[in-house]
Amino acid sequence: MNNTALTVLAADVTAKLTAIHADLAELAEITKSVADTAEEAYYADSANREIPFCMVSGDYWLAKALADSIEGIREKIIHPRAEWSGAVRDIAKKIESREFEYSRAEKEIAEKAAARALSANREAAKTAERVESGFQLIETFTKVVGKSKSKEHIAHVLFKLDGELYQEYATYDPKSGEIPRDPNWIGVRLLDIEKKSVDLFKAEMTVEEIGKAAHVQDSIRAALREEVGPLKAAA
């Protein structure tokens, strides 16, 4: 259903229910008064009755039914004692819950759209015309992490970009010097000086920005090749 139409309908239903609750207030007082009077007669000493008990009983149960029905309807709309109960409060809670779910949905839609745009920019970088990025190589080095079978050989590239220091790394085969990682993913996510992850690509990028990002990737790949050897063939 249309979002606005359902919101309008909820407001209309709430207004009408509230009006009905108010309209029944006077009738609730009347029926309660009649029921109270009938109850007194019903439980009165039989010696003081001027009419047969069956008539008193008939009056009492009808009066009670009228009072209970009006009170029941009003409590179904707005309960006088339970804040969590009543149709009006229930509708209000559901409106609030629905708004939260819609905000979640909007966020998810936006995130998916951004992810698609980000993926498209990464793909575009494969064939983009390279634009000088200002990539400044500082250092390349290798180190070994772990021991025995869990040992890994890692090549690091330390560089500056727009005055900020970053690094990228990739594992490699010490015998062949080959870097098995997909070259298309090298440089996609960098580490800053505090070793926090930084995305090279963003969802919103100009053609020039994509060209600069592609140049950064090329520069990182070249530095890795220079340090340890060939990269795996691009997928």
Salt bridges, closest charged atoms under 4 A:
ASP12 OD1 - LYS16 NZ 2.76
ASP36 OD2 - LYS32 NZ 3.07
ASP68 OD2 - LYS64 NZ 2.72
GLU75 OE1 - HIS79 NE2 3.84
GLU75 OE2 - ARG81 NH2 3.24
ASP90 OD1 - LYS94 NZ 2.79
GLU101 OE1 - ARG104 NH1 3.32
GLU108 OE2 - ARG104 NH2 3.99
GLU123 OE1 - LYS126 NZ 3.04
GLU132 OE1 - HIS215 NE2 3.64
GLU168 OE2 - ARG181 NH2 3.45
GLU194 OE1 - LYS196 NZ 3.32
ASP199 OD1 - ARG189 NE 2.93
GLU208 OE2 - LYS212 NZ 3.69
ASP218 OD2 - ARG130 NE 2.70
ASP218 OD1 - ARG221 NH1 3.05
